[in-house]
Amino acid sequence: MLRGFSKIVAASALALGGAGLLAGPAIAQSSFPTRRIEVIYPWTPGTPTYAVSQIIANAMGNNLGVNMPVVAKTGASGVNAFDQALAQPADGYSVIDGYVAPLVISPLFKKANWNCGDFVPLYSATSNAFAVVSRADEKRWTDFPSFIKYLKAHPGKTRYTASAQLSLPHMVMAKVLKTVGAVARNVPYNDLADGTKDLRSGLLDWMVVNPGIYRANKKEFRVLAVLSGLKEVSKIYDGAKRAQDYGVDIGLHSLAPMGWDWWLVKKGTPAPVVAKLRAAMGKALAEPAVHNKILQIGFVPTSYKPDQYSKVCTSVRQQLQAAMGAITWETNELKKYH
């Protein structure tokens, strides 16, 4: 009898212990978060993109009741930040500030081995649209249509920069040029501030800028066209027209022709944790104060929902793949005009 009773007690204790093991993660998920959540950011701190990410993180942290510092992990065009985030547990305490360069472009160039489906999306955050500019006193053209007309009449004669070779701005501009049938010579610059100096001196004829470069030099620029379909982007460039306002199809749509980020967590993060993070981020992005602060810095909140992530990310990947082909086209076309 005693022996049998002992077996029953032992079995009961084992069952209760197992239940405790199962309850532990459930309790942890229901009480999430209990400590700070880090937002892993892939670029240098102190930039406008960093400031925008911290604005969102602060509002999100307020909703969750914890601190959410934005932690910069630079290197390898953002790949290092993704690697660091993916090395953390899938518990929701590491959020990836997923910019298009490491998320989509690096895999296209075989510099990373992930794809959009390897992450769980929260919300899209912001977009950073590019614009085509020339000197304010430029006489050869006055607007985007006359600019395109000039390029077609003088193939391979004008020099421009769209940042570094094979960068997102270069991919976008090559696709635009191929779409309209114009050829120009790209001069790569790692720092657009240097490109601005050479535009000013006449070494460059025109260039592709981001909002930060535009705002720092707006008196010296004439904006020819904004390369985005988002209406709010025109305000960032002081009312400048978008290419589509001139009836010009740049060959890219949605988020493809611009920089953007989508906040992500590691695959395997518990659904209740993901739900809490999504609710906090959605609420943060809906706050008028957050929206206005982002606009003031020069970015446009996008706020695509989690269920749109797969379609949007896949579409951008396909379009940028075509843009890679446009760079090859540009290189081959320029050989005709040496």
N, C-alpha and C positions, 0 to 999 in steps of 0.2 A: 504493500500500500504506500509506504513512504517513498519507495523507489519510483512508483508510478506518479505520485504527487510531485516529486522532484522534477520528473520529466515534463510534467504539465507546466510547472512554474518556469522552468528553463525555456520552454517553447514560447510561453507568454512573454517572457522578458525579451527574447529574440525578436518576437513580432513587434513589441513596443519599440525596441531599439530601431528596427527597420522603419517603423512609422515615423520615428523621430528624425531619421536620416532623410526621409522623403519630405517631412514637414519643414526641415531646415531651409532648403532653397525656396520653398513657397513663402515662408515667413520673410526671408530676405527680399524676395521680389515684392511682397506687399508693402514692405517698409521702405523700399527704394525711393529716393537715395538717402543714405545715412552719412555720406561724406562728399567731398568736392568731386566734381566731374571735370575732367580735362578735355578741352577741345584741341586736338592735334592739328596744327596749322602748318602748311608746307612752305611758307615763304619767310622772308626776313621780317622781324618785328618792327614796329614803328612806321609802317607804310599805311596808305589809305585802306588797302584791303584788310590789314590787321585791325585797324580801327573799326571797320564795319563789322568784322567778325566778333570783336569784343562787345560792341553794342548789342548784337543779337544774343551773345552768351550771357551778358549781364541781365538782360530782360528774361531770358530763359531760366537763369539761375534764381532770379527773384520768384518766378512761378513755382520752382521746385523747392525753394527754401535752402539752397546750398550755393556755395561759390562755384563759378565756372570760369576758371582762367583759360585764356587762349595761349597755348604753349607752342612756340615756334620750333620746328625741326626742319632745317633747311638742307638743301643738297639734292643733286640728281633730278632736277626739275620736278620736285615734289615727291619723288618715289621714296626717299628716305622717311618722310613723314608717314606715308602709308605703311611702310614696313614696320615702323615703330608701333603704330596703332594696331596693326594686325598681330603683333607679338604680345599684346595685352589680352587678358581674359575677356571672353564675350559676356561681360556683365553690365554693360551700359555706362561704366565709369570712364570710358575713353570714347569720345565722339570724334569722327574724322571730318575735318573741314575739306570736303571732297571737290577740289578744283578740277576743271576739265582737262588741264594738262596732264597731271598724274593719273586721273581716272580714265580718260579716253585716249589722249594722244600718245602717252608713253607706251601703252600696249600696242598701238598701231605701229610704232617704230620698234617693236620687240624689246623695249627697255623695261617692261614689267609683264608679269605673267597672270594678271587678273583681268576680269571684265566686269561690266556693270552688274551682272547677276551674282557676283561674289560678295555683294554688300547688301545690307538692309537699309532702305532709305528712310530718312525722317522727312524733312521738307527741303525743297530747293530754297536757296537763300537770296542771292543777288546776281545781277548780271552787270558786266562791265563792257559797254559797247565801244567800238572803234569808230573813227571818223577819218575821212580823207581831207587833208588840208594842204594849202600852199601859202606862200607869203601873202600878207595882206595887200601889198602893192603889186601883185602879179597882174601883168597886162595880156598874157597870151590866152587867157580864158577868164570867164566871169562866174561860171556856175558849173555844175556837174555835167550837163549835156555838152557844153562848149569844151570842157576839159576832155571828155571822152572823144569828141570830134578831133581835137588837137592830137591826142595820142594816136588815133587811127591814121592821121595824116603824116605823123612823124614816128613810125614804128621803131622802137628800140632807141630812140634819141633822148628821152627823158630819164632822169635818174631819181629813184625814190628809195626810202627805207620803210620797212614795216617791222622794225626790231631785228632780232637775230634770224639767221637763215633757218628755215623749217619751223619757225615759231608759229603760234596760232595766228597772229596778225598777218604774217607772210602767207600762210596757207589761205586765209580768207581773201587777201588782196589778189593773189594769183588766180583764185577761182573767179573773182569779180572780173579781172582782166580777160580771162579766157571766155567768160560768158558774154562780154560785150565785144570781144574780138579786137582788143587793143594790146600792144606789147610795150613794156617799159623795162628798164634795167634796175633790178633790186640791188641795193648796197646794204649789206647787213651791219647793224650796230647792236652791241649788247646793251648799250645805254641810250635810250631815246633822247636824253638831254644833249648828248653829243650830236645826234642827228639833227636836233633843232638848231644847234649852232651852225651846222653845215648847210641847212636850209636857209638860214639867215644870210650866210655869206655867199650863197649861190652855187655851192658845190652840189646841192641837191635841188631838184625842181619841185618836189612835193613829197609828202610822207603820210603815213598812217599813224594816228595818235590815239592814246587812251584819255579818259577824262582828266587824270592827274596832270599829264603833260599839257593838255589843252588849257586847263585853268591856270597853270603857271606861266603860260605864254600867249594867252588869248589875244592880246593886242597885236601880236605879230602874225597871227594866223587868219586866213580866210577859210572857213569850213565849206567844202564843196559838197559833201554828202555824209550823212550819218549811216553807217553800215548796220542797221538794225531795223526790224519791223515794229519794235515796241514804241508806242506813241510817246511815252514819258521820256524816252531818250533824247528827243529834240530839246527838251527843257535843259538837260545836262549841257548841251552845246548851244545854249542861249537862243533857242528857237530855230536852229539850222534845219533845213529840210533833210529828210531821209532819201536815199536813192530811189525808193519806190514812189516817193512823191513826185519824182520826175518821170515816172513810168518806166524806170529801169529795174529789171529783175536782176539781182546780184547773184542769183543761183544758189542761195542758201536761205534757210528760213528757221523759224523758232529760235532756239538758243545757239544754233550752229555758227552764226557769224560773229560771235562775241565770247568774251571770257565769262565764266559763271562757276558757281559752286553749289553743291548739293550736300547737305550734312548727312552723314552715314554712320552706321555702327557695324560692328563685325557680325558676320553671319553666325547664327547660333545664339545670339542675344535673346533672352527669354521674352516672349510676346508681351507679358504685362509690363516689363521694363520698357520695351519699345513703345508701347502705348502711352506710357507716362511721358517719355521724352518727346514723342510726337505732339501730345496735347500741349506741353509746355512751349515747344517751338512754334506751333501754330498760333497759340495765344500771343506769343512775343511778336511775331511778324504782323499780327493784326492790330497791334497797338499803334495809334497815329503818331505818337512821339518817336517810336522806333522807325517807322516808315519815313518820317520827315528827316530824321538824322541821317539815314542812309542816303536819301536823295541829296541832302546838303553836301555830302562828301563826294558825290558824283556817280553813285551807283543806283540801280533800279531794283527794288525788291521784286522777286519773281513769284514766289509762293506757289509753285506747282505742288500738287498734293502727292503723297506717297504712292498712290495707285497709278500715277502718271509717269513715275520714274522710269520704268522699263521701256516704255514706248519712246519717251523723250531721249533717254540716253542712247538707245539703239539707233534712233533717227540721226542724232548728232554724230555718232560714230560712222554711220554710212556716208553722211554728207562730208565729213572731214576726210574720209578715205578718198572721196572724189577730189577734194581740195589738194590732197597729196599728189594726185595725178596732174592737177593744174600746175603745180610747181615744176614737174617734169616737162609739161607742155611749154611753160615759160622759158625754161632752160634751152629747149630745142629751138624755139622760135628765135631766141636771141642770137643763136648761131648764124642765122640768116643775115644778121645786120652788123657783123663785125667790121 
